[in-house]
Amino acid sequence: MVCVVLPTVLVVLGVRYDPELSPLDEVAHLDYLDRAADWSYPRMGDRVSTEIATLAKCRSLQTQQGRPVCQQEDVHVEPDDVVPDGYSYQAQHPPLYYWTSAAAERITSLGPADNLITSGRLTGAFWLSAGSLCLYFALRRLGVGLVVSCAACALLIAAPGILASTSKITNDATSLLAGAGLLLAYTFVRNDPRVLTVAALAVTSGVLTTLKAVNILAVGAICVVAAVELIPRLGWPRGLAAAAAPGLVGVGAVLGWMLLTDAQATVDPDQVMAAVLDFKQKSEGPPVGQFIFSSSRLLTAFDDGAIVTGRPAAAVAAVGRFAVIGTAVAATLGDRRRLSITIAAAALAVTIAAGLAFNVQFWLDHELRGGPASRYGLSVLPLLVTPLALLGDRSTRSRVGVVLLALLVGTSTIIGVVMT
């Protein structure tokens, strides 16, 4: 019930009480979803349709007369009015998330949803439920008890950063499923490291990075965990091959789509991205200070969802972030033979290294100030919460603590969504 009912309730509340389109690229995601209904997808250089542009402006903006655009006759909104130069720039992403969500949207549209925005957002309940179910089964297979497994799932389900991604139309909605799905697949490799289980993990990696390329962070963390655990058991050749397989397939999927995107582009992809990033500040030299400062930004993914929950609820949820990260840091100081230590160290190292790498790559590609959005770290959250679950299941007192933490974050998030 925790992994299905709670996600559904929270997504419905998020959609109900935050009707305006998110400034985080939701119009471009909406256009992609609209095309996906016909099993199509945009190419870099394609423009958002006028129908989607009108629908988007109707939902988000009012005219000078104070009436929503959609309530006026003969309204014609140009794509340039809602997105930079009218580009459907989310064409940079593979279509798997959008095709899957388009199929799910046929179910959510049977309810009270009145348009594609609402029915499309409600598909987030499927992604959130699938991710939380994977996390639950992964924790159970790692030996975590029923109560703490449910509490850990509830903690992530109610995390503002997770809810902000699953109550909007965005492929960030796949993040929880990506991290939890990889963790679940790895539990089979860990218990029985045969060719079949390693191949299944590698295929899982390829599929989940095809949902969104940045899910490769969770793949990287799993590869590190696998290397630490499997090389001593299987020896260098077999252990290294098993650990590297998901990474190679995941990177291959990302690079393959990048090459296909460039080949199918109708204009130079750099032209599209220049239009999208036009608001960013130019940097004449490497902003080294920003690189260092922003290297930990991905660690704030847990509670960076004030756009849906409001700032007070996000501030309360920060307690959950400190508990998750604090436990992971504390775990690295313990017995290195323990699974919690390995997962904690891998998740922290990959998240911080990726934060730095994203900053450097962004400057090298565009020579602009800026860096990764915190939501890029969402896929690592299931791994970061695993040490909290493993260590929290050791005593009655720690179990109560995990449950209370989940209740605190969950209650504040629900109140925040409704009151915002």
N, C-alpha and C positions, 0 to 999 in steps of 0.2 A: 504493500500500500504506500509506503514512504517513497518508493522509487517510481510510482506511476501517478498516484493521486496528488501528492505534493507538487511535483513538477507541473501537472496540468493546472492546478489551482493558481500557482504563482504566475505562470505564463498568461493565463486568462486575466488575472488581475493586472499584470503589467500591460497587456494590450488594452484593457478597458480603461485604465486610469492614465495612460500616457498616449493619447491618440495621435499627436503630431509626429511627423516623420523625423527620424534621427538625423542630425547633421553628419553622422559617421557613414556617409556614402550610401544611405538607404535608397535614394532614388535610383542610383545606378544598379543596385542589387535588385530593386523592384522591376526595372526594365529587363534585366537578365531572367528573372523568374517568369515574367510574362512571355518571353520568347521560349522558355523551357517547356511551357505548356504544349507547344507544338514540336517538342524534341529538337529544338534549334538552339543556337547560342550566338551571341554577338562576336564580331571580330574587332580588334583594335582599330579604331577609326570610325566604326558605326556610331550612329547618333541615337539617342533616346527617342522613342516614338512620341508623336504629339499627344496620343491618347494617354500615355503614362505621364507625360509632362503635365497635362491638364489635371489628371487625377492627383498627382503629387502636389501641385500648387493649390488645388482645392482642399486637400487635407491640411496643408501647412500654413497657408497664407490667406490674408483677406485683402480685398481691394480697398481703394480709398473710400468707396461708399459704405464699407463695413460689412458687405455681404460676401460670403465665401464664393470663390470663382465658379464652383460647380452649380450654384443657384442662379447664375445669370445665363441668358440666352446667347447663342452664337459665340461662345467663348472659344478662342483658339490660342493655346499657350505654346510658344516655341521651346524646343529643348534647351536652348541657350539661357532661358529664364530660370531653369532649375538646376542645371549642372554646368560646369565649366565648358564653354564652347559646344555644349550639347552632347558631348561624347558619352557613350555607354562604356565607361572606362573599366568597369569590373570584368570586361572581356579578358583581362589578364589572368583570370582564374579559370580552372577547369569546370566543365558543366555538371559534374556528378552531383554536387550538393543541390544545384538548381533543378536538375531533372528529378531527383528524389523528392525535393520539397514540392515540386509541381504535382507529382503523383499524390503526395499527402494532402496538398491543397484541395484536391478534388473531394477529399473526405471532410476537411474543415469547412469547405464552402457549403456543405449541406446544412450547417448550423445557422445561427443568427447573423453570421458575418455578412456585411452589406456590400463589400467590395474586395478587390484583390489584396489591398493593403492589410485589411483585418484578417482575411482567411489565410494569407501568406504568412503573417506573423504567428498565427495560431499553430502553424506547423512546428514551431519551436518546441512545443510540448512533446512531440515525438522525439526530437533530437535530445532534449533534456532527459526524458524518461529512458531512452536507450543508453545514454551515457551513465546515468545513475545505476541502472541495472547491471551494466558491465562492471562498474566500480564495486557494487555490492558483491557480485560473484567473485571478483578478483580478491577482495579482502577476505571473503570466507575461505577461498582456496589457500590463502596465506595463513590461515589459522585464527583470524580475528573472529570474536564471538558475534552473535546475532545483534545484540543491543548496540555495541560500539560500531559495527558495520553500518547499521541503519542510521546511527547518529552522524557518522562521518559522511554518509551520502547526503543526509539532510543538510549538513553544514555547507557542502558545496552547492547543493540545489538552491539554497537560500542566499548564497554569496551574491552581492550586488553585481559584481563583474560578470558572473555567469548568467544571471537573470537579464542583464542589459543586452547580452548577446542573443539570448534565446527568445526574447519577447520582441525582437526586431527582425526584419528581413536582412540577414547577413550570414555569410558562411562561417562567421565566428561561432555560430550556433553549434558547429560540429566539434568544438574544442574539447568539451568534456568527454564526448564519445571517443575522440582520438586518444587522449591520454589514458582513459579507463580501458578502452578496447585493447590498446597495446599492452597495458599491464596484465589484463586477463589472458591475452595470448601468451605472454611471457611466462605466466604461472605453469602453463602446460610444458613449455620448454624446460623450465626449471625442474619440474618433477620428472620429466622423461625426455632428455635432450636427444631425440632421434631426428633423422633427416625430415620426417613428416612434420613434426612439431615445429622445427626450425623453418621449414618451407611455409607453414601456415602463418608463422609470425612475420615472415618476410612479405607474404602476400597481403597480410593485414596492414603492414607498414605502407605498402604501395597504394592500397585503397584509401587509407586515411589521409595520406599526404595529397592524394588526388582530390579529396574534399576541400582541403585548403593547404597550400604549400607550407605555411608557417607551422603546421602540425609536425613538421620535421623536428621541432625542438623535443617533443615527447619521444620521437624515434631515437634521437641522439642520447637522451637520458637512459632509455631502455638498453641501447647498445653498450653504454658504460656499465650498467648493472650486470648485463650478460657477460661482459668481458671479465669483470671482477669475480663473478661466481662460477663461470663455466671453464675458464682457462685452467684453474687449479684442478678441476675435476676431470677434464677431457684432454688436457695437454694443450700446448701452444697451437698446433695446426688445426685441430678440430674445434677447440674452444674459440680461437680467434675467428675462424670461418663462421661459426654459429653466431658470434656476437656481431660480426660485420654484415651478415646477410641482410637483416632488416634495414640497416643504414644504406647499403648499396642500392637496394630496391627503392627505398624512399627517395634518395637523391636522384636516382634514375628517372623516377616518375616526375619529379619537379623539373629537372632539366629537359626531359622530353616534352613537357607541356610548354615550357618557355620557348623551345625551338619551334614548336608548332604554332604558337601565338605569333611569333615574328614572321613565320612563313605565310600565315593567313591574313596578316594585318593589311588593311586597305590604305593606311597612311603610316608614316614612320611612328612606331610606338613611343619614341622619345618626344614627339610632338604632342601626343596625347598626355603624357605624364607632365610635360612642361606646362600645359594648360591647367591640369589638376593641381599642381604644386606652385602655381603662380603667386599664391599669398605668402609663401615661405620667404624668410630673409636670406639674402645671399651671404655667403661666407668666403672671404678672400683666401683664408688659410685654414688649415685643420683646427676646428674648435676643440682642442685637446681637453680643456676643462669640462666642456659639455660631455665629451666622450666618457670621462671618468664619472662625472656626476650622474649620468643617465644609465650607467651600466647596471644599476639595481632597479631600474624602472619596471621591468617585467615582473618583479616581485610584488608589485602593487596590484596585480591583475585581480586578486580576490575581491577587493572592496571598491574598485574603480568603476562604479556603476551608478553614480549619483544622478545621472540623466533620467533614470527610472525610479530609483528609490528616494531621491532627495539627499541632501548633504548630511542631515542628522543621522539618518539610518546608515549611510555609508561610513560615517564616523564611528558608529557603534560596531559596525561590521569589521572595522579596523582591528578590533580586539581579536576577532577570529583570525585575521591575517597574522597578527603578532604571535598568536598561539601556534598556528600552523608552522610559520617560519621559525619561531623560537624553538619549538620542539625539534624541527629538522636540524637546526644548528646545534642544539644540545646533544642530539643523537650522534652527531659526528665526533663528539668528544668521548663516546663510550667504546664498547668492545667492537673492534672492527670486523669481527666475524659475524656479527648480527646483520640480518637482512635490512633492518631499519636504518643501520648506519650506511650501508651501501646505497640504498635508494635515496636517503637524505642527501648524501654527499653528491651523488650523480645529478639529482634534480637541482640542487643549489648551484653547482658548478656550471651546468649547461645553461641555466636561466641567466646567471650573471654574465657568462661569456657571450651568450647570444645578445644580451642587451648592449654590450660593447660592440660586438660585430655588426649589429644592425646600424648603430650610429655611424661607424666608420664607413660601411657600405653606402649608406644614404649620402654621405658627403662625397664619397668618391664618384657616385653615379650622377649626382645633381649639383654638387657644390653649394648646398643649401644648409642652413641651420635646421636642425630637427632630428628626429630619431624615431625609435619604435614606439608605437602606442602600447600602453600597458597590456591591452587585450591580446597582444601577440604571445603573451606568456600563459594564457588560459589553459592550453593543452597540458602544461606541466603540473597544474594544480592537483590532479588525481595522484600523481607521484609524491608531491609535497605533503599531501594529507595522509599518505600511507604510514609514515613514521608515527604520526599522532595516533592513528588507529592501533598500530602494533603496540606502542608503548602504553596507550590508554586502556588496553585490555588486560593489564597485568594485575589490577586490584579493583575492589569495589569502589574505593574512593576515586581512582582515576577514571573508571567507567562513568561514575556520576558526573565528574568534571567534564567529560566529553559530551555527555547528554545535555548538561546545562549550557555549555558553549553553543551547541546546535540550537537549543531553544532560544537563547539570547539573540543570536544572529537571525534565526527564522522569524521570531516575533518582531524584531526591529525592522526587518525587511518588509514584512506584510504591512505593518503600520505605516512605514515610509511610502510604500507604493500607493496605498489608499489615500494618504494625507497629502501627497505631493500634488 
